[in-house]
Amino acid sequence: MTTFLQCKDRRIPLDKEGYLRNLDDWDEEVAGRLAEDCDILLSDAHWEIIHAVRQFHRQFQLSPPMRPLVKLVRQELGEEKGRSLYLMKLFGGSAARTVNRIAGLPRPANCI
């Protein structure tokens, strides 16, 4: 059974874990609704990571698990933000899964 995310006048199909079935359905409005479902109110700090993760996915066709996510954020946004603790404060204990979900990307491989 397919679940849906209601986003204004659109019904967007999700997989059983709440990830978008179609990457092309993503936009910032959809991201906001996905974040709401995770009890996250998106700030500029969230958006810079979301956009970095989407760029990474465009380049490598890979949803980054935690270690590569930390490395990516460190390279793109600096040492202070490139720490797992920083990411967990923004996106919760399963930061890699959550940021990829909000970014409209598939679940990262090797994420429990």
The 8 nearest C-alpha neighbors of each residue, nearest first, counted from 0:
[[1, 2, 15, 14, 13, 3, 12, 16],
 [2, 0, 14, 13, 12, 3, 15, 20],
 [3, 1, 13, 12, 0, 14, 15, 4],
 [2, 4, 12, 11, 13, 10, 5, 1],
 [3, 5, 11, 10, 6, 12, 13, 2],
 [6, 4, 10, 9, 3, 7, 11, 8],
 [5, 7, 9, 8, 4, 10, 29, 32],
 [8, 6, 9, 5, 10, 28, 29, 4],
 [7, 9, 6, 10, 5, 11, 4, 29],
 [10, 8, 6, 7, 5, 11, 4, 3],
 [11, 9, 5, 4, 3, 6, 12, 8],
 [10, 12, 4, 3, 9, 5, 13, 24],
 [13, 11, 3, 20, 2, 19, 4, 1],
 [14, 12, 19, 20, 17, 18, 2, 3],
 [13, 15, 17, 18, 16, 20, 19, 1],
 [14, 16, 17, 13, 1, 2, 18, 0],
 [17, 15, 14, 18, 13, 106, 19, 100],
 [16, 18, 13, 14, 15, 19, 100, 2],
 [19, 17, 13, 100, 14, 16, 105, 20],
 [20, 18, 13, 21, 103, 22, 14, 12],
 [19, 21, 13, 14, 12, 18, 22, 105],
 [22, 20, 23, 19, 24, 12, 25, 13],
 [21, 23, 24, 25, 103, 19, 104, 20],
 [22, 24, 21, 25, 26, 103, 19, 20],
 [25, 23, 22, 21, 26, 11, 19, 29],
 [26, 24, 23, 103, 29, 22, 30, 27],
 [25, 27, 29, 28, 30, 24, 103, 23],
 [26, 28, 30, 29, 31, 25, 102, 32],
 [27, 29, 31, 30, 26, 32, 6, 25],
 [28, 30, 32, 26, 31, 27, 25, 33],
 [31, 29, 27, 101, 33, 28, 32, 34],
 [30, 32, 34, 28, 29, 33, 35, 27],
 [31, 33, 35, 29, 34, 30, 36, 28],
 [34, 32, 30, 36, 101, 35, 31, 29],
 [33, 35, 39, 37, 31, 36, 32, 101],
 [36, 34, 38, 32, 37, 39, 33, 31],
 [35, 37, 33, 34, 38, 32, 39, 31],
 [36, 38, 34, 35, 39, 33, 97, 90],
 [39, 37, 35, 36, 34, 40, 33, 90],
 [40, 38, 34, 35, 37, 41, 90, 36],
 [41, 39, 35, 42, 34, 38, 31, 45],
 [40, 42, 45, 39, 31, 46, 34, 43],
 [41, 43, 45, 44, 46, 40, 47, 39],
 [42, 44, 46, 45, 47, 41, 48, 49],
 [45, 43, 42, 46, 47, 48, 41, 89],
 [46, 44, 42, 43, 48, 47, 41, 49],
 [47, 45, 49, 43, 48, 44, 50, 42],
 [46, 48, 50, 49, 44, 45, 51, 43],
 [47, 49, 51, 46, 45, 50, 52, 44],
 [50, 48, 46, 52, 51, 102, 47, 45],
 [49, 51, 53, 47, 52, 48, 46, 54],
 [52, 50, 48, 54, 49, 53, 55, 47],
 [53, 51, 55, 49, 54, 50, 48, 56],
 [52, 54, 56, 50, 55, 51, 57, 49],
 [53, 55, 57, 51, 56, 52, 50, 58],
 [56, 54, 52, 58, 53, 57, 59, 51],
 [55, 57, 60, 61, 53, 59, 58, 54],
 [58, 56, 54, 55, 60, 59, 53, 61],
 [57, 59, 55, 56, 60, 54, 61, 53],
 [58, 60, 56, 61, 57, 55, 62, 54],
 [61, 59, 56, 57, 58, 62, 55, 63],
 [60, 62, 56, 59, 63, 55, 107, 57],
 [63, 61, 107, 56, 105, 104, 99, 64],
 [62, 64, 68, 67, 107, 61, 65, 95],
 [63, 65, 107, 95, 67, 68, 66, 110],
 [64, 66, 68, 95, 67, 69, 63, 94],
 [67, 65, 69, 68, 64, 70, 63, 83],
 [66, 68, 70, 69, 63, 65, 64, 71],
 [69, 67, 65, 71, 63, 66, 70, 64],
 [68, 70, 81, 66, 72, 67, 71, 82],
 [69, 71, 67, 73, 68, 72, 74, 66],
 [72, 70, 68, 74, 73, 69, 67, 75],
 [71, 73, 81, 75, 69, 76, 74, 70],
 [81, 72, 74, 77, 78, 70, 71, 76],
 [75, 73, 71, 72, 77, 76, 70, 81],
 [74, 76, 72, 73, 71, 77, 51, 81],
 [77, 75, 72, 73, 74, 80, 81, 78],
 [78, 76, 73, 79, 80, 74, 81, 75],
 [77, 79, 73, 81, 80, 76, 82, 74],
 [78, 80, 81, 77, 82, 73, 85, 76],
 [81, 79, 82, 78, 77, 85, 73, 76],
 [73, 80, 82, 72, 78, 69, 79, 77],
 [83, 81, 85, 84, 80, 69, 86, 79],
 [82, 84, 86, 85, 69, 87, 81, 65],
 [83, 85, 87, 82, 86, 88, 81, 89],
 [86, 84, 88, 82, 83, 87, 80, 89],
 [87, 85, 83, 89, 88, 84, 90, 94],
 [86, 88, 91, 84, 90, 92, 94, 89],
 [89, 87, 85, 86, 91, 90, 84, 92],
 [88, 90, 86, 87, 91, 85, 45, 94],
 [89, 91, 94, 87, 88, 86, 97, 98],
 [92, 90, 87, 94, 93, 88, 89, 86],
 [91, 93, 87, 94, 90, 88, 86, 95],
 [94, 92, 96, 91, 95, 97, 87, 90],
 [93, 95, 90, 97, 87, 91, 92, 96],
 [96, 94, 65, 98, 64, 97, 93, 99],
 [97, 95, 99, 94, 93, 98, 106, 100],
 [96, 98, 100, 94, 99, 95, 90, 93],
 [97, 99, 101, 95, 100, 96, 94, 102],
 [100, 98, 102, 104, 96, 97, 101, 95],
 [99, 101, 97, 103, 102, 18, 98, 104],
 [100, 102, 30, 98, 103, 33, 99, 34],
 [103, 101, 99, 100, 49, 104, 98, 30],
 [104, 102, 100, 101, 25, 19, 22, 99],
 [103, 105, 99, 102, 100, 22, 62, 106],
 [106, 104, 107, 18, 62, 99, 100, 103],
 [105, 107, 96, 108, 99, 104, 62, 100],
 [108, 106, 62, 64, 63, 110, 105, 109],
 [107, 109, 110, 106, 64, 62, 63, 111],
 [108, 110, 111, 107, 64, 106, 65, 63],
 [111, 109, 108, 107, 64, 96, 106, 95],
 [110, 109, 93, 108, 96, 107, 64, 106]]
